[in-house]
Amino acid sequence: MENKDISSWFEEEYARITYDSQHHLLILTWITPPLSREFRFTMNAAAAAMQHFGTGKLITDINGIGAMLEEDQRWSATDWFPRAIAAGYSAIAVVNRDDNFSGISVEGAINRVGDRSKVQTRYFATFEEALAWIK
């Protein structure tokens, strides 16, 4: 049975972004490790979705992202983050079931951001825990 509260915003073989209207938040799921241009394209789509749906809440499942390039970590912090803040970005719940390079890479990107006080960040082992916190 399809959940009518979830609508697709972006879908590629490496990532998917959906909007959960019931909880007024975005869900970004990394399916396979993206190339740099795919990573940036997806992150730009996430910022556009924040603006479009009027929500700054994001749950991201990073289990499929793999290790991020240092250049992409830097780009996330210096280019994407300020634009996402302008679009309303306010909270991120990171789902990482395994202690792997995905978590290290994403945490590295988040730690590069100068003023992280504008976005609440928490890490969770399951989607359900992330949803309970962010909603």
DSSP file with accessible surface (Angstrom, degrees, kcal/mol):
  #  RESIDUE AA STRUCTURE BP1 BP2  ACC     N-H-->O    O-->H-N    N-H-->O    O-->H-N    TCO  KAPPA ALPHA  PHI   PSI    X-CA   Y-CA   Z-CA
    1    1 A M              0   0  240      0, 0.0     2,-0.2     0, 0.0     0, 0.0   0.000 360.0 360.0 360.0 130.3    0.0    0.0    0.0
    2    2 A E        -     0   0  174      1,-0.1     2,-0.8     2,-0.0     3,-0.0  -0.523 360.0-126.6 -78.8 137.9    1.4    3.4   -1.0
    3    3 A N    >   -     0   0   79     -2,-0.2     3,-1.6     1,-0.2    -1,-0.1  -0.764  16.3-162.9 -85.9 111.1    1.8    6.1    1.6
    4    4 A K  T 3  S+     0   0  188     -2,-0.8    -1,-0.2     1,-0.3    17,-0.1   0.613  85.6  67.1 -72.8  -9.8   -0.1    9.1    0.3
    5    5 A D  T 3  S+     0   0   50     15,-0.1    16,-3.3    16,-0.1     2,-0.5   0.582  91.8  72.1 -82.8 -10.4    1.7   11.4    2.8
    6    6 A I  E <   -A   20   0A  48     -3,-1.6     2,-0.4    14,-0.2    14,-0.2  -0.918  63.2-178.4-109.3 124.5    5.1   10.7    1.0
    7    7 A S  E     -A   19   0A  51     12,-2.6    12,-3.0    -2,-0.5     2,-0.2  -0.969  27.2-117.2-124.5 143.1    5.7   12.3   -2.4
    8    8 A S  E     +A   18   0A  76     -2,-0.4    10,-0.2    10,-0.2     3,-0.1  -0.536  33.5 166.3 -77.7 137.5    8.7   11.9   -4.6
    9    9 A W  E    S+     0   0A  88      8,-2.8     2,-0.3     1,-0.4     9,-0.2   0.667  70.8   9.6-114.1 -37.9   10.8   15.0   -5.4
   10   10 A F  E     +A   17   0A  20      7,-2.0     7,-2.8     2,-0.0    -1,-0.4  -0.992  61.3 178.4-150.6 133.0   14.0   13.6   -6.8
   11   11 A E  E     +A   16   0A 107     -2,-0.3     2,-0.3     5,-0.2     5,-0.2  -0.932  13.2 148.3-147.4 118.8   14.9   10.0   -7.9
   12   12 A E        -     0   0   83      3,-2.8     3,-0.3    -2,-0.4    19,-0.1  -0.863  59.8 -98.1-134.0 172.8   18.1    8.8   -9.4
   13   13 A E  S    S+     0   0  151     -2,-0.3     3,-0.1     1,-0.2     0, 0.0   0.749 123.5  40.8 -67.6 -18.9   19.9    5.4   -9.1
   14   14 A Y  S    S+     0   0   13      1,-0.2    17,-2.7    17,-0.2    18,-1.1   0.633 124.0  12.3-104.6 -16.9   22.2    6.8   -6.4
   15   15 A A  E     - B   0  30A   0     -3,-0.3    -3,-2.8    15,-0.3     2,-0.3  -0.996  52.6-158.1-159.8 158.0   19.8    8.9   -4.3
   16   16 A R  E     -AB  11  29A  82     13,-2.1    13,-2.9    -2,-0.3     2,-0.5  -0.999   3.9-164.2-141.1 137.8   16.1    9.7   -3.6
   17   17 A I  E     +AB  10  28A   0     -7,-2.8    -8,-2.8    -2,-0.3    -7,-2.0  -0.992  15.8 175.2-123.0 126.5   14.5   12.7   -2.0
   18   18 A T  E     -AB   8  27A  16      9,-2.4     9,-2.7    -2,-0.5     2,-0.5  -0.886  25.0-132.2-125.9 159.8   10.9   12.5   -0.8
   19   19 A Y  E     -AB   7  26A  28    -12,-3.0   -12,-2.6    -2,-0.3     2,-0.8  -0.957   9.6-154.6-113.3 127.5    8.6   14.9    1.1
   20   20 A D  E  >> -AB   6  25A   7      5,-3.1     5,-1.6    -2,-0.5     4,-1.0  -0.880   9.8-174.6-100.8 101.8    6.6   13.6    4.1
   21   21 A S  T  45S+     0   0   57    -16,-3.3    -1,-0.2    -2,-0.8   -15,-0.1   0.810  79.4  61.5 -70.8 -28.6    3.6   15.9    4.3
   22   22 A Q  T  45S+     0   0  122    -17,-0.4    -1,-0.2     1,-0.2   -16,-0.1   0.914 120.6  24.4 -62.9 -41.0    2.4   14.3    7.5
   23   23 A H  T  45S-     0   0   34     -3,-0.2    -1,-0.2   -18,-0.2    -2,-0.2   0.403 103.9-127.0-104.8  -0.4    5.5   15.4    9.4
   24   24 A H  T  <5 +     0   0   73     -4,-1.0    33,-0.3     1,-0.2     2,-0.3   0.952  67.5 115.1  52.4  59.8    6.5   18.3    7.1
   25   25 A L  E   < -B   20   0A   0     -5,-1.6    -5,-3.1    30,-0.1     2,-0.3  -0.970  62.0-116.0-150.7 164.1   10.0   17.1    6.4
   26   26 A L  E     -Bc  19  58A   0     31,-2.6    33,-2.7    -2,-0.3     2,-0.5  -0.789  17.0-153.9-103.0 149.7   12.3   15.8    3.7
   27   27 A I  E     -Bc  18  59A  16     -9,-2.7    -9,-2.4    -2,-0.3     2,-0.6  -0.988   8.0-170.6-125.4 118.9   13.9   12.4    3.5
   28   28 A L  E     -Bc  17  60A   2     31,-3.1    33,-2.5    -2,-0.5     2,-0.5  -0.955   5.5-172.3-111.0 117.9   17.1   12.0    1.6
   29   29 A T  E     -Bc  16  61A  25    -13,-2.9   -13,-2.1    -2,-0.6     2,-0.6  -0.955  14.5-149.2-114.9 120.8   18.2    8.4    1.0
   30   30 A W  E     +B   15   0A   9     31,-2.5    34,-0.8    -2,-0.5   -15,-0.3  -0.801  17.8 177.8 -87.3 122.2   21.6    7.7   -0.5
   31   31 A I        +     0   0   69    -17,-2.7   -16,-0.2    -2,-0.6    -1,-0.2   0.882  65.0   0.0 -93.8 -48.6   21.3    4.4   -2.4
   32   32 A T  S    S-     0   0   62    -18,-1.1    -1,-0.4    33,-0.1    32,-0.1  -0.953  94.6 -76.6-137.7 158.9   24.8    4.0   -3.9
   33   33 A P        -     0   0   88      0, 0.0     2,-0.2     0, 0.0    32,-0.1  -0.361  54.6-141.0 -58.7 123.7   28.0    6.1   -3.6
   34   34 A P        -     0   0   26      0, 0.0     2,-0.1     0, 0.0    -4,-0.0  -0.512  10.8-113.8 -85.0 156.2   27.5    9.1   -6.0
   35   35 A L     >  -     0   0   90     -2,-0.2     4,-2.8     1,-0.1     5,-0.2  -0.396  43.5 -98.0 -71.2 165.5   30.1   10.7   -8.2
   36   36 A S  H  > S+     0   0   40      1,-0.2     4,-2.5     2,-0.2     5,-0.2   0.922 125.7  47.7 -56.1 -47.3   31.0   14.2   -7.2
   37   37 A R  H  > S+     0   0  178      1,-0.2     4,-2.2     2,-0.2    -1,-0.2   0.869 112.5  50.2 -65.4 -33.8   28.7   15.8   -9.7
   38   38 A E  H  > S+     0   0   35      2,-0.2     4,-2.4     1,-0.2    -1,-0.2   0.903 109.6  51.1 -69.3 -40.5   25.9   13.5   -8.6
   39   39 A F  H  X S+     0   0    8     -4,-2.8     4,-2.6     2,-0.2    -2,-0.2   0.952 113.8  43.6 -59.3 -49.5   26.5   14.4   -4.9
   40   40 A R  H  X S+     0   0   71     -4,-2.5     4,-2.6    -5,-0.2     5,-0.2   0.896 112.0  53.0 -66.9 -38.5   26.3   18.1   -5.7
   41   41 A F  H  X S+     0   0  118     -4,-2.2     4,-2.1    -5,-0.2    -1,-0.2   0.924 111.9  46.6 -61.5 -42.8   23.3   17.7   -7.9
   42   42 A T  H  X S+     0   0    0     -4,-2.4     4,-2.3     2,-0.2    -2,-0.2   0.923 111.8  49.3 -66.5 -44.5   21.4   15.8   -5.2
   43   43 A M  H  X S+     0   0   20     -4,-2.6     4,-2.1     2,-0.2    -1,-0.2   0.900 110.8  50.5 -64.7 -38.4   22.4   18.3   -2.5
   44   44 A N  H  X S+     0   0   59     -4,-2.6     4,-2.3     1,-0.2    -1,-0.2   0.891 109.2  52.0 -65.1 -37.1   21.2   21.2   -4.7
   45   45 A A  H  X S+     0   0   16     -4,-2.1     4,-2.4     2,-0.2    -2,-0.2   0.883 107.4  53.0 -65.0 -36.2   17.9   19.3   -5.2
   46   46 A A  H  X S+     0   0    0     -4,-2.3     4,-2.3     2,-0.2    -2,-0.2   0.924 109.0  48.3 -65.1 -43.1   17.6   19.0   -1.5
   47   47 A A  H  X S+     0   0    8     -4,-2.1     4,-1.9     1,-0.2    -2,-0.2   0.918 111.9  49.7 -63.5 -41.0   18.0   22.8   -1.0
   48   48 A A  H  X S+     0   0   44     -4,-2.3     4,-2.8     1,-0.2    -2,-0.2   0.894 109.6  51.8 -64.5 -38.3   15.5   23.4   -3.7
   49   49 A A  H  X S+     0   0    0     -4,-2.4     4,-2.9     2,-0.2     5,-0.3   0.886 105.8  54.9 -65.9 -38.5   13.1   21.0   -2.0
   50   50 A M  H  X>S+     0   0    0     -4,-2.3     5,-1.5     1,-0.2     4,-1.2   0.939 113.2  42.0 -58.0 -46.2   13.5   22.8    1.3
   51   51 A Q  H  <5S+     0   0  144     -4,-1.9    -2,-0.2     2,-0.2    -1,-0.2   0.927 115.5  49.5 -67.0 -45.5   12.5   26.0   -0.4
   52   52 A H  H  <5S+     0   0  123     -4,-2.8    -2,-0.2     1,-0.2    -1,-0.2   0.916 120.2  34.5 -60.9 -47.0    9.7   24.5   -2.4
   53   53 A F  H  <5S-     0   0   44     -4,-2.9    -1,-0.2     2,-0.2    -2,-0.2   0.543 104.9-124.6 -89.5  -8.5    8.0   22.7    0.5
   54   54 A G  T  <5 +     0   0   55     -4,-1.2     2,-0.4    -5,-0.3    -3,-0.2   0.878  68.8 120.1  68.4  37.7    8.8   25.3    3.1
   55   55 A T      < -     0   0    7     -5,-1.5    -1,-0.2    -6,-0.3    -2,-0.2  -0.993  45.4-171.3-134.9 142.9   10.6   23.0    5.5
   56   56 A G        +     0   0    7     -2,-0.4    34,-2.3   -32,-0.2    35,-2.0   0.250  58.3 109.0-110.0   8.2   14.1   22.9    6.8
   57   57 A K  E     + d   0  91A  51    -33,-0.3   -31,-2.6    33,-0.2     2,-0.4  -0.769  44.6 177.7 -92.1 130.6   13.8   19.5    8.5
   58   58 A L  E     -cd  26  92A   3     33,-2.2    35,-2.5    -2,-0.5     2,-0.5  -0.997  21.3-165.7-137.0 129.2   15.8   16.7    6.8
   59   59 A I  E     -cd  27  93A   0    -33,-2.7   -31,-3.1    -2,-0.4     2,-0.5  -0.968  18.9-171.0-105.5 127.9   16.3   13.0    7.6
   60   60 A T  E     -cd  28  94A   6     33,-2.5    35,-3.1    -2,-0.5     2,-0.8  -0.984  17.6-154.7-125.7 126.2   19.1   11.6    5.6
   61   61 A D  E     +cd  29  95A  23    -33,-2.5   -31,-2.5    -2,-0.5     3,-0.4  -0.879  16.1 178.5 -94.6 109.4   20.0    7.9    5.4
   62   62 A I    >>  +     0   0    1     33,-2.3     3,-1.6    -2,-0.8     4,-0.5   0.331  46.8 108.5 -97.9   8.9   23.7    7.9    4.6
   63   63 A N  T 34 S+     0   0   28     32,-0.4     3,-0.2     1,-0.3    -1,-0.2   0.790  85.8  40.9 -60.3 -25.8   24.3    4.1    4.6
   64   64 A G  T 34 S+     0   0   15    -34,-0.8    -1,-0.3    -3,-0.4   -33,-0.2   0.473  91.8  87.0 -99.1  -0.6   24.7    4.1    0.8
   65   65 A I  T <4  -     0   0    5     -3,-1.6    -1,-0.1   -35,-0.2    -2,-0.1   0.805  69.9-164.0 -74.8 -28.5   26.8    7.3    0.4
   66   66 A G     <  -     0   0   19     -4,-0.5     2,-0.4    -3,-0.2    -1,-0.1  -0.310  49.3 -21.0  74.2-164.8   30.2    5.7    0.8
   67   67 A A        -     0   0   69     38,-0.1     2,-0.3    37,-0.1    35,-0.1  -0.642  68.8-136.0 -82.0 129.9   33.2    7.9    1.5
   68   68 A M        -     0   0   22     -2,-0.4     2,-0.1    33,-0.3    -2,-0.1  -0.659  21.5-111.1 -85.2 142.2   32.8   11.6    0.5
   69   69 A L     >  -     0   0   88     -2,-0.3     4,-2.1     1,-0.1     3,-0.4  -0.388  23.5-121.8 -65.7 146.7   35.6   13.3   -1.3
   70   70 A E  H  > S+     0   0  106      1,-0.2     4,-2.6     2,-0.2     5,-0.2   0.886 113.9  56.4 -58.3 -37.4   37.3   16.0    0.7
   71   71 A E  H  > S+     0   0   98      1,-0.2     4,-2.5     2,-0.2    -1,-0.2   0.877 107.4  48.3 -63.1 -37.2   36.4   18.6   -2.0
   72   72 A D  H  > S+     0   0    6     -3,-0.4     4,-2.5     2,-0.2    -1,-0.2   0.862 109.5  52.4 -72.5 -34.0   32.7   17.6   -1.7
   73   73 A Q  H  X S+     0   0   26     -4,-2.1     4,-1.9     2,-0.2    -2,-0.2   0.942 112.8  45.0 -62.6 -45.7   33.0   18.0    2.1
   74   74 A R  H  X S+     0   0  103     -4,-2.6     4,-2.7     2,-0.2     5,-0.4   0.922 112.7  50.8 -64.7 -44.8   34.5   21.4    1.7
   75   75 A W  H  X>S+     0   0   29     -4,-2.5     4,-2.6     1,-0.2     5,-2.0   0.916 108.6  53.1 -59.1 -43.1   31.9   22.4   -1.0
   76   76 A S  I  <>S+     0   0   12     -4,-2.5     5,-2.6     3,-0.2    -1,-0.2   0.913 114.8  40.9 -57.7 -44.5   29.0   21.2    1.3
   77   77 A A  I  <5S+     0   0    8     -4,-1.9    37,-0.2     3,-0.2    -2,-0.2   0.889 126.5  29.7 -74.0 -39.9   30.3   23.4    4.2
   78   78 A T  I  <5S+     0   0   99     -4,-2.7    -3,-0.2    -5,-0.2    -2,-0.2   0.776 133.7  19.6 -97.2 -27.4   31.2   26.6    2.2
   79   79 A D  I  X5S+     0   0   68     -4,-2.6     4,-1.1    -5,-0.4    -3,-0.2   0.833 127.2  36.3-107.7 -57.3   28.9   26.6   -0.8
   80   80 A W  I  ><S+     0   0    8     -5,-2.0     4,-2.8     1,-0.2     5,-0.2   0.924 109.6  59.2 -69.7 -46.6   25.8   24.4   -0.1
   81   81 A F  H  ><S+     0   0   24     -5,-2.6     4,-2.7    -6,-0.3     5,-0.2   0.917 105.7  47.2 -55.3 -49.7   25.3   25.1    3.6
   82   82 A P  H  > S+     0   0   66      0, 0.0     4,-2.1     0, 0.0    -1,-0.2   0.905 114.7  47.8 -60.5 -37.4   24.8   28.9    3.4
   83   83 A R  H  X S+     0   0  103     -4,-1.1     4,-1.4     2,-0.2    -2,-0.2   0.895 111.5  50.3 -69.1 -37.3   22.4   28.4    0.5
   84   84 A A  H  <>S+     0   0    0     -4,-2.8     5,-2.7     2,-0.2     4,-0.4   0.908 108.5  52.3 -66.9 -40.6   20.5   25.7    2.4
   85   85 A I  H ><5S+     0   0   42     -4,-2.7     3,-1.6     1,-0.2    -2,-0.2   0.933 108.0  51.7 -59.0 -43.7   20.3   28.0    5.5
   86   86 A A  H 3<5S+     0   0   90     -4,-2.1    -1,-0.2     1,-0.3    -2,-0.2   0.824 107.3  53.7 -63.2 -28.3   18.8   30.7    3.2
   87   87 A A  T 3<5S-     0   0   18     -4,-1.4    -1,-0.3    -3,-0.1    -2,-0.2   0.499 132.3 -91.4 -84.1  -5.7   16.3   28.1    2.0
   88   88 A G  T < 5 +     0   0   38     -3,-1.6    -3,-0.2    -4,-0.4    -2,-0.1   0.453  62.1 168.8 114.2   1.0   15.2   27.3    5.6
   89   89 A Y      < +     0   0   17     -5,-2.7    -1,-0.2     1,-0.2   -32,-0.2  -0.237  12.0 147.8 -51.4 124.4   17.5   24.4    6.6
   90   90 A S        +     0   0   51    -34,-2.3    30,-2.5     1,-0.4     2,-0.3   0.589  54.2  21.6-136.0 -24.3   17.1   24.0   10.4
   91   91 A A  E     -de  57 120A   8    -35,-2.0   -33,-2.2    28,-0.3     2,-0.4  -0.985  50.0-169.6-154.2 141.9   17.5   20.4   11.5
   92   92 A I  E     -de  58 121A  11     28,-2.9    30,-1.9    -2,-0.3     2,-0.6  -0.998   6.3-164.1-135.5 130.7   19.1   17.2   10.2
   93   93 A A  E     -de  59 122A   0    -35,-2.5   -33,-2.5    -2,-0.4     2,-0.6  -0.972  17.6-154.5-109.8 115.3   18.7   13.7   11.6
   94   94 A V  E     -de  60 123A   0     28,-3.0    30,-3.1    -2,-0.6     2,-0.6  -0.834   1.9-156.6 -98.1 122.4   21.4   11.4   10.1
   95   95 A V  E     +de  61 124A   0    -35,-3.1   -33,-2.3    -2,-0.6   -32,-0.4  -0.884  23.3 160.1-101.1 120.3   20.7    7.7    9.9
   96   96 A N        -     0   0   29     28,-2.6    30,-0.1    -2,-0.6    -2,-0.1  -0.824  14.7-178.5-142.3  96.8   23.8    5.6    9.9
   97   97 A R  S    S+     0   0  134     -2,-0.3     2,-0.4     2,-0.1    -1,-0.1   0.794  70.7  49.7 -66.8 -29.9   23.2    1.9   10.9
   98   98 A D  S    S-     0   0   99      0, 0.0     2,-1.4     0, 0.0     5,-0.3  -0.858  83.7-121.7-114.6 146.9   26.9    1.0   10.5
   99   99 A D        +     0   0  161     -2,-0.4     2,-0.2     3,-0.1    -2,-0.1  -0.716  69.1 129.3 -82.1  93.7   30.0    2.6   11.9
  100  100 A N  S  > S-     0   0   41     -2,-1.4     4,-1.5   -34,-0.0     3,-0.4  -0.723  76.8 -77.4-139.0-174.6   31.5    3.1    8.5
  101  101 A F  H  > S+     0   0  149      1,-0.2     4,-2.9    -2,-0.2   -33,-0.3   0.786 119.4  67.0 -63.5 -26.9   33.2    5.6    6.2
  102  102 A S  H  > S+     0   0    5      1,-0.2     4,-2.6     2,-0.2     5,-0.3   0.952 103.4  43.9 -58.1 -50.2   29.8    7.1    5.4
  103  103 A G  H  > S+     0   0    6     -3,-0.4     4,-2.6    -5,-0.3     5,-0.2   0.903 113.9  49.9 -63.1 -41.0   29.4    8.4    8.9
  104  104 A I  H  X S+     0   0  104     -4,-1.5     4,-2.3     2,-0.2    -1,-0.2   0.929 113.3  46.8 -63.7 -43.8   33.0    9.6    9.1
  105  105 A S  H  X S+     0   0    9     -4,-2.9     4,-2.1     2,-0.2    -2,-0.2   0.931 114.9  44.5 -65.0 -47.5   32.7   11.5    5.7
  106  106 A V  H  X S+     0   0   15     -4,-2.6     4,-2.6    -5,-0.2     5,-0.2   0.931 114.1  49.4 -66.5 -43.1   29.3   13.1    6.6
  107  107 A E  H  X S+     0   0   91     -4,-2.6     4,-2.7    -5,-0.3    -1,-0.2   0.906 109.3  53.9 -62.4 -37.8   30.5   14.1   10.1
  108  108 A G  H  X S+     0   0   22     -4,-2.3     4,-0.9    -5,-0.2    -1,-0.2   0.912 109.3  47.7 -61.1 -41.5   33.6   15.5    8.5
  109  109 A A  H >< S+     0   0    9     -4,-2.1     3,-0.7     2,-0.2     4,-0.5   0.931 113.1  47.7 -65.9 -43.3   31.5   17.7    6.2
  110  110 A I  H >< S+     0   0   27     -4,-2.6     3,-1.4     1,-0.2    -2,-0.2   0.908 108.1  55.6 -65.6 -38.6   29.3   18.8    9.0
  111  111 A N  H 3< S+     0   0   83     -4,-2.7    -1,-0.2     1,-0.3    -2,-0.2   0.704  97.8  64.4 -68.9 -17.9   32.3   19.7   11.2
  112  112 A R  T << S+     0   0   93     -4,-0.9     2,-0.3    -3,-0.7    -1,-0.3   0.672  77.8 103.4 -76.3 -18.8   33.7   21.9    8.4
  113  113 A V    <   -     0   0   14     -3,-1.4     3,-0.3    -4,-0.5   -35,-0.1  -0.505  66.3-147.7 -68.9 129.2   30.7   24.3    8.8
  114  114 A G  S    S+     0   0   81     -2,-0.3     2,-0.9     1,-0.3    -1,-0.1   0.989  86.4  27.8 -62.5 -62.0   31.8   27.4   10.7
  115  115 A D    >   +     0   0   81      1,-0.2     3,-0.7     2,-0.0    -1,-0.3  -0.789  63.7 164.8-108.4  92.9   28.6   28.3   12.5
  116  116 A R  G >   +     0   0  107     -2,-0.9     3,-1.7    -3,-0.3    -1,-0.2   0.463  54.0  94.9 -84.7  -1.9   26.6   25.0   13.0
  117  117 A S  G 3  S+     0   0   97      1,-0.3    -1,-0.2    -3,-0.1     3,-0.1   0.714  74.8  64.8 -65.4 -17.1   24.3   26.6   15.6
  118  118 A K  G <  S+     0   0  123     -3,-0.7     2,-0.5     1,-0.2    -1,-0.3   0.648 102.9  50.3 -79.9 -15.2   21.7   27.4   12.9
  119  119 A V  S <  S-     0   0    7     -3,-1.7     2,-0.3    -4,-0.1   -28,-0.3  -0.975  77.5-139.7-129.9 119.6   21.1   23.7   12.2
  120  120 A Q  E     -e   91   0A 114    -30,-2.5   -28,-2.9    -2,-0.5     2,-0.4  -0.600  25.7-166.8 -72.9 135.0   20.4   21.1   14.9
  121  121 A T  E     +e   92   0A  31     -2,-0.3     2,-0.3   -30,-0.2   -28,-0.2  -0.991  14.2 165.7-131.2 130.0   22.2   17.8   14.1
  122  122 A R  E     -e   93   0A 119    -30,-1.9   -28,-3.0    -2,-0.4     2,-0.4  -0.983  23.9-139.0-140.0 153.2   21.7   14.4   15.6
  123  123 A Y  E     -e   94   0A  92     -2,-0.3     2,-0.3   -30,-0.2   -28,-0.2  -0.903  22.4-179.2-114.8 140.3   22.8   10.9   14.6
  124  124 A F  E     -e   95   0A  42    -30,-3.1   -28,-2.6    -2,-0.4     3,-0.0  -0.959  33.2-140.9-139.1 155.6   20.6    7.7   14.8
  125  125 A A  S    S+     0   0   49     -2,-0.3     2,-0.3   -30,-0.2    -1,-0.1   0.720  89.0  35.5 -86.5 -22.7   20.9    4.0   14.1
  126  126 A T  S  > S-     0   0   49      1,-0.1     4,-1.8   -30,-0.1     5,-0.1  -0.936  73.7-125.9-133.3 157.0   17.3    3.8   12.7
  127  127 A F  H  > S+     0   0   58     -2,-0.3     4,-2.9     1,-0.2     5,-0.2   0.885 111.1  58.0 -63.0 -40.4   14.9    5.8   10.7
  128  128 A E  H  > S+     0   0  134      1,-0.2     4,-2.3     2,-0.2    -1,-0.2   0.896 106.4  47.7 -61.2 -41.2   12.3    5.5   13.4
  129  129 A E  H  > S+     0   0   94      2,-0.2     4,-1.8     1,-0.2    -1,-0.2   0.911 112.4  49.8 -64.3 -42.5   14.6    7.0   16.0
  130  130 A A  H  X S+     0   0    0     -4,-1.8     4,-2.5     1,-0.2     5,-0.2   0.922 111.5  48.1 -62.2 -45.4   15.4    9.9   13.6
  131  131 A L  H  X S+     0   0   29     -4,-2.9     4,-2.2     1,-0.2    -2,-0.2   0.919 108.3  54.4 -63.2 -42.6   11.8   10.5   12.8
  132  132 A A  H  < S+     0   0   71     -4,-2.3    -1,-0.2    -5,-0.2    -2,-0.2   0.886 114.2  42.2 -60.1 -37.6   10.8   10.5   16.5
  133  133 A W  H  < S+     0   0   74     -4,-1.8    -2,-0.2    -5,-0.2    -1,-0.2   0.935 117.6  42.3 -74.4 -46.5   13.5   13.2   17.2
  134  134 A I  H  <        0   0   11     -4,-2.5    -2,-0.2     1,-0.2    -3,-0.2   0.790 360.0 360.0 -80.3 -25.3   12.9   15.5   14.2
  135  135 A K     <        0   0  137     -4,-2.2    -1,-0.2    -5,-0.2    -3,-0.1   0.855 360.0 360.0 -75.9 360.0    9.2   15.6   14.1
